[in-house]
Amino acid sequence: MKSLNKVNLIGNLGNDPDIRTMPNGNKVANISLATTYSYKDGDNWADKTEWHKVVLFNHRADVADRFLKKASKIFVEGRLQTRSWEDKDGIKKYSTEIVGNDLLLLSKEEMKEQTEQKQEPAQQATNFDSFDDEIPF
């Protein structure tokens, strides 16, 4: 049996995406995603927020660059990845992040903007009035 490394999150961005371009020209977006859950603390309910580092590459980074901003609500599916490096003092550091494989925009404003941009070229390129009525059924 193979193993499984899969993460699904729905949350809000803590800040605007940090977009960079790699030497090969591909884009990388780093985002900070907040997820919140509620729990009972005695007689009261309390909220706990967890922060997740998410990395998006190529097309997903382009989408983040164009449509995401602080407080945007998104769904991200991906996998956990841990990187290590040595800092300037030679101390080994680690960072665990989510490499996003799928990204869905859940904020109404971003979804509307993305939908409008997707529809514009299709509406310009397709004129159904110009089709002949020669359909055989």
C-alpha positions as CSV (number, residue, x, y, z in Angstrom):
1,M,0.0,0.0,0.0
2,K,1.2,3.5,-0.9
3,S,1.2,6.3,1.7
4,L,-0.9,9.4,1.6
5,N,0.2,13.0,2.1
6,K,-2.9,15.2,1.5
7,V,-4.1,18.5,3.1
8,N,-7.4,20.2,2.5
9,L,-7.9,23.7,4.0
10,I,-10.5,26.4,3.9
11,G,-9.5,29.7,5.4
12,N,-8.6,33.3,4.9
13,L,-5.4,35.0,3.8
14,G,-3.6,36.8,6.6
15,N,-1.9,39.2,4.1
16,D,-1.5,39.8,0.4
17,P,0.3,37.0,-1.4
18,D,4.1,37.3,-1.6
19,I,4.8,36.8,-5.4
20,R,8.3,36.1,-6.7
21,T,9.8,35.0,-10.0
22,M,12.3,32.1,-10.0
23,P,15.4,32.3,-12.2
24,N,13.7,30.1,-14.8
25,G,10.8,32.6,-15.1
26,N,8.2,30.6,-13.2
27,K,6.2,32.4,-10.5
28,V,6.0,31.3,-6.8
29,A,3.3,32.6,-4.4
30,N,3.7,32.3,-0.7
31,I,0.6,32.9,1.3
32,S,-0.3,32.7,5.0
33,L,-3.7,31.0,5.5
34,A,-5.7,31.2,8.8
35,T,-8.1,28.5,9.8
36,T,-10.3,28.9,12.9
37,Y,-12.2,26.4,15.0
38,S,-14.4,26.8,18.1
39,Y,-14.2,24.8,21.3
40,K,-15.9,24.8,24.6
41,D,-13.8,26.4,27.4
42,G,-15.8,25.8,30.6
43,D,-19.2,27.4,30.1
44,N,-18.0,29.6,27.2
45,W,-17.0,29.0,23.6
46,A,-13.6,30.1,22.4
47,D,-11.9,30.3,19.0
48,K,-8.5,29.0,18.1
49,T,-6.7,30.2,14.9
50,E,-4.0,28.1,13.2
51,W,-1.7,29.7,10.6
52,H,-0.5,27.7,7.6
53,K,2.3,28.4,5.2
54,V,1.1,27.7,1.6
55,V,3.3,27.7,-1.5
56,L,1.8,27.9,-5.0
57,F,3.7,27.5,-8.2
58,N,3.2,28.5,-11.9
59,H,-0.5,28.9,-12.9
60,R,-1.7,28.8,-9.3
61,A,0.8,31.5,-8.4
62,D,-0.6,33.6,-11.3
63,V,-4.1,33.1,-10.0
64,A,-3.0,34.2,-6.5
65,D,-1.2,37.2,-8.0
66,R,-4.3,38.3,-10.0
67,F,-7.1,37.5,-7.6
68,L,-6.1,37.1,-4.0
69,K,-5.6,39.7,-1.3
70,K,-5.6,39.9,2.4
71,A,-8.8,38.3,3.9
72,S,-9.6,36.4,0.7
73,K,-11.4,33.1,1.5
74,I,-9.9,30.1,-0.4
75,F,-9.9,26.3,-0.5
76,V,-6.5,24.8,-1.0
77,E,-5.6,21.1,-1.5
78,G,-2.0,20.1,-1.4
79,R,0.7,18.1,0.4
80,L,2.9,18.7,3.4
81,Q,6.6,19.4,2.6
82,T,9.4,20.1,5.1
83,R,12.5,22.1,3.9
84,S,15.7,22.5,5.8
85,W,18.6,25.0,5.5
86,E,21.4,26.5,7.5
87,D,21.1,30.0,8.7
88,K,24.0,32.5,8.7
89,D,25.3,31.1,12.0
90,G,25.3,27.5,10.7
91,I,22.2,26.5,12.7
92,K,19.9,24.1,10.9
93,K,16.4,25.4,10.4
94,Y,13.2,23.7,9.3
95,S,10.0,24.9,7.8
96,T,6.9,22.8,7.1
97,E,4.6,24.2,4.4
98,I,1.7,23.1,2.2
99,V,2.5,22.9,-1.5
100,G,-0.8,23.7,-3.2
101,N,-2.0,21.4,-6.0
102,D,-5.5,22.9,-6.3
103,L,-6.8,26.3,-5.4
104,L,-10.4,27.5,-5.4
105,L,-11.5,31.1,-4.7
106,L,-14.4,31.2,-2.3
107,S,-14.8,35.0,-1.7
108,K,-17.7,36.4,-3.7
109,E,-15.7,39.3,-5.0
110,E,-12.8,37.2,-6.3
111,M,-15.1,34.5,-7.8
112,K,-17.1,37.2,-9.6
113,E,-14.0,38.8,-11.0
114,Q,-12.5,35.5,-12.1
115,T,-15.8,34.4,-13.7
116,E,-16.1,37.7,-15.6
117,Q,-12.6,37.4,-17.0
118,K,-13.1,33.8,-18.1
119,Q,-16.4,34.7,-19.8
120,E,-15.2,37.7,-21.8
121,P,-13.0,35.9,-24.3
122,A,-15.6,33.2,-24.8
123,Q,-18.3,35.8,-25.4
124,Q,-16.2,37.7,-27.9
125,A,-15.1,34.5,-29.8
126,T,-18.5,32.8,-30.0
127,N,-21.4,34.4,-31.9
128,F,-24.2,31.8,-31.9
129,D,-26.3,33.9,-34.2
130,S,-23.9,33.2,-37.1
131,F,-24.6,29.4,-37.0
132,D,-26.7,28.0,-39.7
133,D,-29.9,26.1,-38.8
134,E,-28.8,23.0,-40.6
135,I,-28.7,20.8,-37.6
136,P,-30.1,17.4,-38.6
137,F,-32.3,16.8,-35.6
